[in-house]
Amino acid sequence: LWISRSYLDEFGIAEIRPAPSAVTLEPDRIHYAFRSSTPGARVRVTFMLKAEHGGPYLGRIGVDDGRDVEIRQFVFP
């Protein structure tokens, strides 16, 4: 899966569960790869993030087959 770099740059990443097997950096995205014992199986991934500041955050998250969604959130200070 990938997450827009502009979004993640606003957070500290405390933990990712499960740990990614690979991380690839691109100018506008960060790609995370996860291993599964069953090929093609869905994998539940949790990102524990800490906001750098309060206010609105906007980003995108997606998978390599082209599906993606917009992330809109507001963090109270």
OpenMM code with the backbone's topology and positions (N, CA, C; nanometers):
from openmm import Vec3, app, unit

residues = "LEU TRP ILE SER ARG SER TYR LEU ASP GLU PHE GLY ILE ALA GLU ILE ARG PRO ALA PRO SER ALA VAL THR LEU GLU PRO ASP ARG ILE HIS TYR ALA PHE ARG SER SER THR PRO GLY ALA ARG VAL ARG VAL THR PHE MET LEU LYS ALA GLU HIS GLY GLY PRO TYR LEU GLY ARG ILE GLY VAL ASP ASP GLY ARG ASP VAL GLU ILE ARG GLN PHE VAL PHE PRO".split()
positions = [
    Vec3(0.0843, -0.1162, 0.0000),
    Vec3(0.0000, 0.0000, 0.0000),
    Vec3(0.0885, 0.1219, 0.0000),
    Vec3(0.0309, 0.2350, -0.0376),
    Vec3(0.1073, 0.3603, -0.0363),
    Vec3(0.0264, 0.4682, 0.0350),
    Vec3(0.0987, 0.5652, 0.0895),
    Vec3(0.0388, 0.6803, 0.1554),
    Vec3(0.1110, 0.8036, 0.1026),
    Vec3(0.0359, 0.9100, 0.0794),
    Vec3(0.0980, 1.0319, 0.0268),
    Vec3(0.2021, 1.0839, 0.1260),
    Vec3(0.3137, 1.1208, 0.0694),
    Vec3(0.4255, 1.1656, 0.1523),
    Vec3(0.3924, 1.2959, 0.2247),
    Vec3(0.3186, 1.3855, 0.1598),
    Vec3(0.2824, 1.5133, 0.2218),
    Vec3(0.1988, 1.4907, 0.3477),
    Vec3(0.1180, 1.3841, 0.3494),
    Vec3(0.0375, 1.3511, 0.4663),
    Vec3(0.1265, 1.2965, 0.5784),
    Vec3(0.2077, 1.1960, 0.5462),
    Vec3(0.2910, 1.1335, 0.6496),
    Vec3(0.3988, 1.2262, 0.7038),
    Vec3(0.4416, 1.3229, 0.6240),
    Vec3(0.5432, 1.4172, 0.6719),
    Vec3(0.4928, 1.5005, 0.7897),
    Vec3(0.3614, 1.5067, 0.8094),
    Vec3(0.3024, 1.5840, 0.9182),
    Vec3(0.2882, 1.5033, 1.0485),
    Vec3(0.3283, 1.3771, 1.0456),
    Vec3(0.3126, 1.2886, 1.1606),
    Vec3(0.4448, 1.2234, 1.1982),
    Vec3(0.4554, 1.1834, 1.3234),
    Vec3(0.5602, 1.0935, 1.3666),
    Vec3(0.4995, 0.9530, 1.3647),
    Vec3(0.5693, 0.8569, 1.3110),
    Vec3(0.5182, 0.7192, 1.3073),
    Vec3(0.5694, 0.6475, 1.4315),
    Vec3(0.4784, 0.6167, 1.5242),
    Vec3(0.5153, 0.5486, 1.6480),
    Vec3(0.5326, 0.3989, 1.6241),
    Vec3(0.4452, 0.3412, 1.5399),
    Vec3(0.4506, 0.1970, 1.5168),
    Vec3(0.3681, 0.1619, 1.3941),
    Vec3(0.4101, 0.0574, 1.3233),
    Vec3(0.3332, -0.0002, 1.2142),
    Vec3(0.3203, -0.1487, 1.2440),
    Vec3(0.1944, -0.1983, 1.2482),
    Vec3(0.1701, -0.3405, 1.2762),
    Vec3(0.0914, -0.4036, 1.1644),
    Vec3(0.1352, -0.5126, 1.1091),
    Vec3(0.2661, -0.5753, 1.1291),
    Vec3(0.3754, -0.4879, 1.0670),
    Vec3(0.4973, -0.5168, 1.1036),
    Vec3(0.6086, -0.4411, 1.0469),
    Vec3(0.6154, -0.4669, 0.8965),
    Vec3(0.6383, -0.3633, 0.8167),
    Vec3(0.6476, -0.3845, 0.6722),
    Vec3(0.7723, -0.4640, 0.6365),
    Vec3(0.7615, -0.5438, 0.5303),
    Vec3(0.8775, -0.6194, 0.4827),
    Vec3(0.9669, -0.5324, 0.3954),
    Vec3(0.9105, -0.4231, 0.3406),
    Vec3(0.9890, -0.3301, 0.2594),
    Vec3(0.9205, -0.1942, 0.2596),
    Vec3(1.0022, -0.0895, 0.2502),
    Vec3(0.9519, 0.0474, 0.2391),
    Vec3(1.0257, 0.1116, 0.1230),
    Vec3(0.9494, 0.1723, 0.0311),
    Vec3(1.0079, 0.2381, -0.0850),
    Vec3(0.9632, 0.3832, -0.0860),
    Vec3(1.0594, 0.4733, -0.0956),
    Vec3(1.0297, 0.6163, -0.0946),
    Vec3(1.0249, 0.6699, -0.2367),
    Vec3(0.9226, 0.7471, -0.2655),
    Vec3(0.9107, 0.8195, -0.3911),
    Vec3(0.8894, 0.9664, -0.3554),
    Vec3(0.9058, 1.0574, -0.4502),
    Vec3(0.8885, 1.1990, -0.4175),
    Vec3(0.7516, 1.2333, -0.3584),
    Vec3(0.6447, 1.1671, -0.4052),
    Vec3(0.5108, 1.2020, -0.3583),
    Vec3(0.4402, 1.0930, -0.2789),
    Vec3(0.5007, 0.9743, -0.2677),
    Vec3(0.4388, 0.8615, -0.1972),
    Vec3(0.5429, 0.7794, -0.1213),
    Vec3(0.4939, 0.7107, -0.0187),
    Vec3(0.5758, 0.6118, 0.0499),
    Vec3(0.5019, 0.4792, 0.0373),
    Vec3(0.5684, 0.3795, -0.0217),
    Vec3(0.5092, 0.2475, -0.0427),
    Vec3(0.5525, 0.1541, 0.0698),
    Vec3(0.4579, 0.0775, 0.1227),
    Vec3(0.4838, -0.0216, 0.2265),
    Vec3(0.4414, -0.1578, 0.1736),
    Vec3(0.5294, -0.2572, 0.1860),
    Vec3(0.4977, -0.3947, 0.1458),
    Vec3(0.4889, -0.4809, 0.2712),
    Vec3(0.3917, -0.5728, 0.2715),
    Vec3(0.3699, -0.6619, 0.3853),
    Vec3(0.3620, -0.8053, 0.3349),
    Vec3(0.4247, -0.8962, 0.4074),
    Vec3(0.4225, -1.0384, 0.3709),
    Vec3(0.3011, -1.1064, 0.4330),
    Vec3(0.2494, -1.2029, 0.3600),
    Vec3(0.1381, -1.2828, 0.4099),
    Vec3(0.1701, -1.4291, 0.3833),
    Vec3(0.1318, -1.5158, 0.4766),
    Vec3(0.1555, -1.6589, 0.4568),
    Vec3(0.0611, -1.7170, 0.3515),
    Vec3(-0.0470, -1.6431, 0.3204),
    Vec3(-0.1422, -1.6862, 0.2186),
    Vec3(-0.1422, -1.5841, 0.1057),
    Vec3(-0.0886, -1.6200, -0.0110),
    Vec3(-0.0840, -1.5251, -0.1225),
    Vec3(-0.2240, -1.4723, -0.1568),
    Vec3(-0.2332, -1.3426, -0.1780),
    Vec3(-0.3595, -1.2808, -0.2145),
    Vec3(-0.4532, -1.2528, -0.0982),
    Vec3(-0.4150, -1.2950, 0.0223),
    Vec3(-0.5013, -1.2735, 0.1393),
    Vec3(-0.4984, -1.1267, 0.1800),
    Vec3(-0.6080, -1.0807, 0.2381),
    Vec3(-0.6115, -0.9460, 0.2932),
    Vec3(-0.5289, -0.9418, 0.4206),
    Vec3(-0.4598, -0.8321, 0.4395),
    Vec3(-0.3771, -0.8135, 0.5580),
    Vec3(-0.4243, -0.6875, 0.6283),
    Vec3(-0.4537, -0.6986, 0.7572),
    Vec3(-0.4920, -0.5803, 0.8350),
    Vec3(-0.3649, -0.5107, 0.8807),
    Vec3(-0.3539, -0.3814, 0.8496),
    Vec3(-0.2359, -0.3028, 0.8822),
    Vec3(-0.2792, -0.1846, 0.9689),
    Vec3(-0.2045, -0.1591, 1.0767),
    Vec3(-0.2344, -0.0481, 1.1666),
    Vec3(-0.1137, 0.0446, 1.1737),
    Vec3(-0.1380, 0.1730, 1.1473),
    Vec3(-0.0354, 0.2754, 1.1623),
    Vec3(-0.0676, 0.3540, 1.2882),
    Vec3(0.0247, 0.3592, 1.3820),
    Vec3(0.0107, 0.4401, 1.5023),
    Vec3(0.0855, 0.5703, 1.4753),
    Vec3(0.0111, 0.6799, 1.4566),
    Vec3(0.0694, 0.8082, 1.4196),
    Vec3(0.0525, 0.9097, 1.5308),
    Vec3(0.1480, 1.0023, 1.5400),
    Vec3(0.1382, 1.1125, 1.6352),
    Vec3(0.1464, 1.2424, 1.5560),
    Vec3(0.0388, 1.3219, 1.5638),
    Vec3(0.0329, 1.4474, 1.4895),
    Vec3(0.1385, 1.5451, 1.5387),
    Vec3(0.1984, 1.6176, 1.4461),
    Vec3(0.2989, 1.7181, 1.4796),
    Vec3(0.2339, 1.8463, 1.5322),
    Vec3(0.1078, 1.8703, 1.4957),
    Vec3(0.0362, 1.9904, 1.5374),
    Vec3(-0.1134, 1.9670, 1.5214),
    Vec3(-0.1932, 2.0534, 1.5807),
    Vec3(-0.3368, 2.0451, 1.5638),
    Vec3(-0.3780, 2.1086, 1.4328),
    Vec3(-0.4977, 2.0738, 1.3866),
    Vec3(-0.5498, 2.1343, 1.2652),
    Vec3(-0.5877, 2.0312, 1.1614),
    Vec3(-0.6171, 2.0774, 1.0400),
    Vec3(-0.6608, 1.9865, 0.9348),
    Vec3(-0.5435, 1.9144, 0.8682),
    Vec3(-0.5693, 1.7911, 0.8269),
    Vec3(-0.4724, 1.7105, 0.7538),
    Vec3(-0.5424, 1.6523, 0.6322),
    Vec3(-0.4733, 1.6490, 0.5198),
    Vec3(-0.5288, 1.5977, 0.3960),
    Vec3(-0.4245, 1.5111, 0.3281),
    Vec3(-0.4648, 1.3953, 0.2789),
    Vec3(-0.3723, 1.3068, 0.2104),
    Vec3(-0.4464, 1.2025, 0.1295),
    Vec3(-0.3728, 1.1052, 0.0781),
    Vec3(-0.4311, 0.9945, 0.0024),
    Vec3(-0.3627, 0.8658, 0.0457),
    Vec3(-0.4381, 0.7569, 0.0361),
    Vec3(-0.3856, 0.6233, 0.0641),
    Vec3(-0.4410, 0.5317, -0.0446),
    Vec3(-0.3581, 0.4378, -0.0898),
    Vec3(-0.4043, 0.3502, -0.1969),
    Vec3(-0.3220, 0.2244, -0.2083),
    Vec3(-0.3576, 0.1463, -0.3084),
    Vec3(-0.2858, 0.0230, -0.3406),
    Vec3(-0.2396, 0.0325, -0.4854),
    Vec3(-0.1461, -0.0524, -0.5224),
    Vec3(-0.0831, -0.0415, -0.6535),
    Vec3(-0.1750, -0.0723, -0.7708),
    Vec3(-0.2921, -0.1311, -0.7470),
    Vec3(-0.3829, -0.1590, -0.8591),
    Vec3(-0.4625, -0.0361, -0.9010),
    Vec3(-0.4330, 0.0785, -0.8399),
    Vec3(-0.4962, 0.2019, -0.8810),
    Vec3(-0.6047, 0.2531, -0.7880),
    Vec3(-0.6533, 0.1714, -0.6963),
    Vec3(-0.7564, 0.2183, -0.6038),
    Vec3(-0.6935, 0.3036, -0.4946),
    Vec3(-0.7562, 0.4192, -0.4681),
    Vec3(-0.7077, 0.5044, -0.3604),
    Vec3(-0.8237, 0.5859, -0.3054),
    Vec3(-0.8046, 0.6381, -0.1855),
    Vec3(-0.9058, 0.7206, -0.1202),
    Vec3(-0.8382, 0.8431, -0.0592),
    Vec3(-0.9168, 0.9474, -0.0457),
    Vec3(-0.8681, 1.0692, 0.0171),
    Vec3(-0.8833, 1.0580, 0.1684),
    Vec3(-0.7839, 1.1049, 0.2412),
    Vec3(-0.7881, 1.1095, 0.3868),
    Vec3(-0.8111, 1.2555, 0.4254),
    Vec3(-0.9176, 1.2810, 0.5007),
    Vec3(-0.9431, 1.4146, 0.5545),
    Vec3(-0.9653, 1.3975, 0.7042),
    Vec3(-0.8847, 1.4650, 0.7829),
    Vec3(-0.9040, 1.4563, 0.9265),
    Vec3(-0.8649, 1.5868, 0.9927),
    Vec3(-0.9193, 1.6060, 1.1111),
    Vec3(-0.8881, 1.7236, 1.1903),
    Vec3(-0.8390, 1.6757, 1.3258),
    Vec3(-0.7227, 1.7261, 1.3670),
    Vec3(-0.6649, 1.6885, 1.4960),
    Vec3(-0.6805, 1.8067, 1.5903),
    Vec3(-0.7444, 1.7834, 1.7044),
    Vec3(-0.7580, 1.8882, 1.8047),
    Vec3(-0.6267, 1.9009, 1.8817),
    Vec3(-0.5803, 2.0257, 1.9008),
    Vec3(-0.4533, 2.0446, 1.9712),
    Vec3(-0.4599, 2.0020, 2.1168),
] * unit.nanometer
topology = app.Topology()
chain = topology.addChain("A")
for resn in residues:
    res = topology.addResidue(resn, chain)
    for name in ("N", "CA", "C"):
        topology.addAtom(name, app.Element.getBySymbol(name[0]), res)
